[in-house]
Amino acid sequence: MPLAVAARAAVLLRAGGVLVMEHADSQGTALPRALRATGEWIDVVDHVDLANRPRTTVAVRRSGSPT
């Protein structure tokens, strides 16, 4: 489901737009990797919550066509 949300966000956001997505802590490694792999997102960073668990991924919409 998070990748479907990110795919829709890639359509709606203009280049440089920012996606902030909260996710399950079990997705902390896989989600950022998957977003990078789409070619639609750059500067993908995962952030931990107050319990030091991966919780939020921030990504910037790539400008132009994915390479």
C-alpha positions in Angstrom: 0.0 0.0 0.0 2.8 2.6 0.7 4.1 2.2 -2.8 0.7 2.8 -4.2 0.4 6.0 -2.2 3.9 7.1 -3.4 3.0 6.3 -7.0 -0.1 8.6 -6.7 2.0 11.3 -5.0 4.5 11.1 -7.9 1.7 12.0 -10.2 0.2 14.8 -8.1 3.5 16.5 -6.9 5.5 18.7 -9.1 9.3 18.4 -9.3 10.8 19.3 -5.9 7.6 18.4 -4.1 8.0 16.6 -0.8 6.4 13.3 0.3 6.3 12.6 4.0 4.9 9.1 4.8 4.5 7.5 8.2 4.9 3.7 8.0 5.2 0.6 10.2 8.6 0.2 11.8 9.1 -3.0 9.9 9.1 -1.0 6.6 12.0 1.3 7.7 14.6 -0.2 5.4 12.4 -1.6 2.6 10.3 1.5 1.9 13.1 3.9 1.3 14.9 1.4 -0.9 11.7 0.8 -2.9 11.1 4.5 -3.3 14.7 5.0 -4.6 14.2 2.1 -7.0 11.2 3.7 -8.7 13.4 6.5 -10.1 10.7 9.0 -9.1 12.2 10.1 -5.8 15.5 11.6 -4.6 16.9 12.5 -1.2 15.0 9.7 0.4 15.6 9.6 4.1 14.0 7.6 6.9 13.5 9.0 10.4 13.0 7.3 13.7 10.3 8.1 16.2 10.8 8.8 19.9 11.1 5.1 20.7 14.0 5.0 18.2 12.0 2.9 15.7 12.0 3.7 11.9 8.7 5.5 11.4 8.6 8.2 8.7 10.1 8.4 5.3 10.7 11.8 3.5 11.4 11.9 -0.2 11.6 14.6 -2.8 10.0 14.3 -6.2 12.6 14.1 -8.9 12.6 16.7 -11.6 12.1 15.6 -15.2 11.9 12.0 -16.3 13.4 9.3 -14.1 16.8 8.1 -15.3 
